[in-house]
């Protein structure tokens, strides 16, 4: 069970995009995540008329390591560290370490 999952709101903790907030689009098995609008890189593409792809320079997201991301806490408005705990009914949920609030209320 990962601390950061697809669909989570995260904040970048380090790097050129420090402080940016975005939604996780994909989490890879190598410990990286693709975040919407974060870590934009320029990709030079060659035109391919068979696929209908025009050539040029495309801006796209590159994966960010999970250690550089923090889960966004909407009550405090900041990114916080996440841990796991088991509730009384036996569910395993994520919680914010600083405030102790449960992050998964589904």
C-alpha positions in Angstrom: 0.0 0.0 0.0 1.5 3.3 -1.1 1.4 6.5 0.8 0.7 8.4 -2.4 -1.9 7.1 -4.8 -3.5 8.0 -8.2 -5.9 10.9 -7.8 -4.3 12.4 -4.7 -3.6 16.1 -4.3 0.1 16.5 -3.6 2.6 19.4 -3.1 6.2 19.3 -4.4 8.7 19.6 -1.5 12.0 20.1 -3.4 13.3 20.9 -6.8 12.5 23.5 -9.5 8.7 23.1 -8.9 8.9 23.4 -5.1 5.5 24.5 -3.7 3.5 23.6 -6.7 0.3 21.6 -6.2 -1.2 19.0 -8.6 -3.1 15.8 -9.0 -1.3 12.5 -9.3 -2.0 11.0 -12.7 0.1 7.8 -12.4 2.3 6.0 -9.8 5.1 3.8 -11.2 6.5 0.8 -9.5 10.0 2.3 -9.5 8.9 4.9 -6.9 8.0 7.8 -9.2 4.7 9.6 -9.8 3.4 11.6 -12.7 1.9 14.8 -11.4 -0.3 17.1 -13.5 1.4 20.4 -14.4 4.6 19.6 -12.5 8.1 18.9 -13.8 7.3 20.0 -17.3 9.9 19.0 -19.9 10.2 19.8 -23.6 9.9 16.7 -25.9 11.1 17.1 -29.5 9.0 14.9 -31.7 9.4 13.9 -35.3 6.4 14.0 -37.6 4.7 10.7 -38.3 2.0 11.0 -41.1 0.9 7.4 -40.6 -0.2 8.1 -37.0 -1.3 11.7 -37.8 1.3 13.2 -35.5 2.7 16.6 -36.4 6.3 17.3 -35.5 7.5 20.0 -33.1 8.3 20.7 -29.5 5.7 19.4 -27.0 5.6 20.3 -23.3 4.8 17.2 -21.1 5.1 16.1 -17.5 8.0 14.0 -16.4 7.8 11.7 -13.3 8.8 13.0 -9.9 10.2 10.8 -7.1 7.8 10.0 -4.3 10.2 11.3 -1.7 9.8 14.8 -3.2 6.0 14.8 -2.8 3.8 15.4 0.2 0.1 14.7 0.5 -2.0 17.9 0.6 -4.0 18.4 3.7 -7.0 20.6 2.9 -7.7 21.6 6.5 -4.2 23.1 7.0 -3.5 24.0 3.4 -0.1 22.4 3.5 1.7 19.2 2.4 2.2 16.8 5.3 3.8 13.4 5.9 1.6 10.4 5.9 1.5 7.2 8.0 -0.8 4.2 8.3 -3.0 3.0 11.1 -5.7 0.5 11.6 -9.2 1.7 12.7 -11.4 -0.1 15.2 -13.4 -1.8 12.4 -10.2 -3.3 10.9 -9.7 -0.8 8.0 -6.1 0.3 7.2 -6.1 4.0 6.5 -3.7 6.8 5.9 -3.4 9.6 8.4 -1.5 12.9 8.6 1.4 12.6 11.0 1.3 16.2 12.2 -2.5 16.6 12.9 -3.4 12.9 13.3 -6.4 13.3 10.9 -7.4 10.4 8.7 -6.7 11.1 5.0 -8.9 8.3 3.7 -12.6 8.9 4.4 -14.3 6.7 1.8 
